[in-house]
Amino acid sequence: QVRLVESGGGLVQAGGSLRLSCAASGRPFNSLDMGWFRQAPGKEREFVAAISWSGGYIYYTDSVKGRFTISRDNAKNTVWLQMNSLKPEDTALYYCAADTSIAAVRTTTSRYWGQGTQVTVSS
């Protein structure tokens, strides 16, 4: 079983930055492809970004391209989401996801999920 723990959320003004972290345990981290999703109130959970186990493949949803950066350190069992130029529409509960398939971590079919960390962007 894989355990994922997110941190780094908070309240920030529009234009500001936050860095989310997700620490993984329970399985060799370099066997996991990792993703970030978000869910705003009343909306479905949506894909934000994904990174393959080696870091060689990275994907973003169009609305965050150029503003968000996903990265990982396999020695630290951690994946990060650096979020810059935040907008009020980025407000959501952000979830970390993991699977052994990069395709899976780009969809809500990922097997493993964290509990989420709240990001609130004020205008």
C-alpha positions as CSV (number, residue, x, y, z in Angstrom):
1,Q,0.0,0.0,0.0
2,V,1.3,3.5,-0.9
3,R,0.8,6.3,1.5
4,L,0.8,9.9,0.2
5,V,0.9,13.0,2.4
6,E,0.5,16.4,0.9
7,S,1.6,19.7,2.5
8,G,2.3,23.3,1.6
9,G,-1.2,24.6,0.9
10,G,-2.5,27.9,2.3
11,L,-4.0,31.3,1.6
12,V,-2.2,33.5,-0.9
13,Q,-3.1,36.6,-2.9
14,A,-3.5,36.5,-6.6
15,G,-0.1,36.7,-8.3
16,G,1.6,34.9,-5.4
17,S,3.2,31.5,-5.2
18,L,3.0,28.3,-3.3
19,R,4.9,25.1,-3.3
20,L,3.1,21.9,-2.6
21,S,4.9,18.8,-1.4
22,C,3.8,15.1,-1.5
23,A,5.8,12.6,0.5
24,A,5.3,8.9,-0.5
25,S,6.0,5.7,1.4
26,G,5.1,2.1,1.2
27,R,6.7,1.3,-2.1
28,P,10.0,2.2,-3.9
29,F,9.4,5.8,-5.0
30,N,11.3,5.3,-8.3
31,S,8.6,2.7,-9.3
32,L,5.8,5.3,-9.1
33,D,4.5,7.8,-11.6
34,M,3.1,10.8,-9.8
35,G,0.4,13.3,-10.4
36,W,-1.4,16.3,-9.0
37,F,-5.1,16.9,-9.2
38,R,-7.4,19.5,-7.8
39,Q,-11.1,19.8,-6.9
40,A,-12.9,23.0,-6.4
41,P,-16.3,23.1,-4.5
42,G,-19.1,21.8,-6.7
43,K,-16.7,20.7,-9.5
44,E,-15.2,17.4,-10.5
45,R,-11.6,16.5,-9.6
46,E,-9.4,17.5,-12.5
47,F,-5.9,16.7,-13.6
48,V,-3.2,19.3,-13.0
49,A,0.2,17.8,-13.7
50,A,2.0,14.5,-13.9
51,I,5.6,13.2,-13.9
52,S,7.0,9.8,-14.8
53,W,9.1,7.8,-12.4
54,S,12.3,9.0,-14.0
55,G,11.2,12.6,-14.5
56,G,11.6,12.1,-18.2
57,Y,8.0,12.7,-19.1
58,I,6.0,15.6,-17.7
59,Y,2.5,16.7,-18.5
60,Y,0.3,19.7,-17.6
61,T,-3.2,20.7,-18.1
62,D,-3.4,23.7,-20.4
63,S,-4.6,26.2,-17.7
64,V,-1.5,25.8,-15.7
65,K,1.2,25.6,-18.4
66,G,3.9,28.3,-17.9
67,R,2.8,28.9,-14.3
68,F,3.1,25.5,-12.5
69,T,6.1,23.2,-12.4
70,I,6.1,19.6,-11.2
71,S,9.3,18.0,-10.1
72,R,10.5,15.1,-8.0
73,D,13.5,13.8,-6.0
74,N,13.6,10.0,-5.8
75,A,16.1,10.1,-3.1
76,K,13.7,12.1,-0.9
77,N,10.5,10.2,-1.9
78,T,8.9,13.5,-2.7
79,V,7.2,15.2,-5.5
80,W,6.6,19.0,-5.6
81,L,4.2,21.3,-7.4
82,Q,5.6,24.8,-7.7
83,M,2.7,27.2,-8.4
84,N,3.4,30.7,-9.5
85,S,1.2,33.6,-10.8
86,L,-1.7,32.1,-8.9
87,K,-5.2,33.1,-9.8
88,P,-8.5,32.9,-7.9
89,E,-9.6,30.1,-10.2
90,D,-6.7,28.0,-8.9
91,T,-8.5,27.8,-5.5
92,A,-9.2,24.1,-4.8
93,L,-8.2,21.1,-2.7
94,Y,-5.1,19.7,-4.3
95,Y,-4.4,16.0,-4.2
96,C,-1.3,14.0,-4.9
97,A,-1.8,10.7,-6.8
98,A,0.4,7.8,-7.6
99,D,0.4,4.7,-9.8
100,T,2.7,2.5,-11.8
101,S,1.3,3.9,-15.1
102,I,1.9,7.5,-16.3
103,A,-1.5,7.1,-18.1
104,A,-3.2,6.3,-14.9
105,V,-1.8,9.3,-13.0
106,R,-3.2,11.6,-15.7
107,T,-6.7,10.5,-14.8
108,T,-8.8,9.9,-11.7
109,T,-8.2,6.2,-12.1
110,S,-5.0,6.5,-10.2
111,R,-4.8,3.8,-7.5
112,Y,-3.3,5.8,-4.7
113,W,-4.4,9.2,-3.3
114,G,-3.4,11.6,-0.6
115,Q,-5.9,13.4,1.6
116,G,-5.4,16.7,-0.1
117,T,-4.1,20.2,0.9
118,Q,-6.2,23.3,0.5
119,V,-5.1,26.2,-1.7
120,T,-7.0,29.4,-1.6
121,V,-6.2,32.4,-3.8
122,S,-7.7,35.7,-2.9
123,S,-8.4,38.4,-5.5
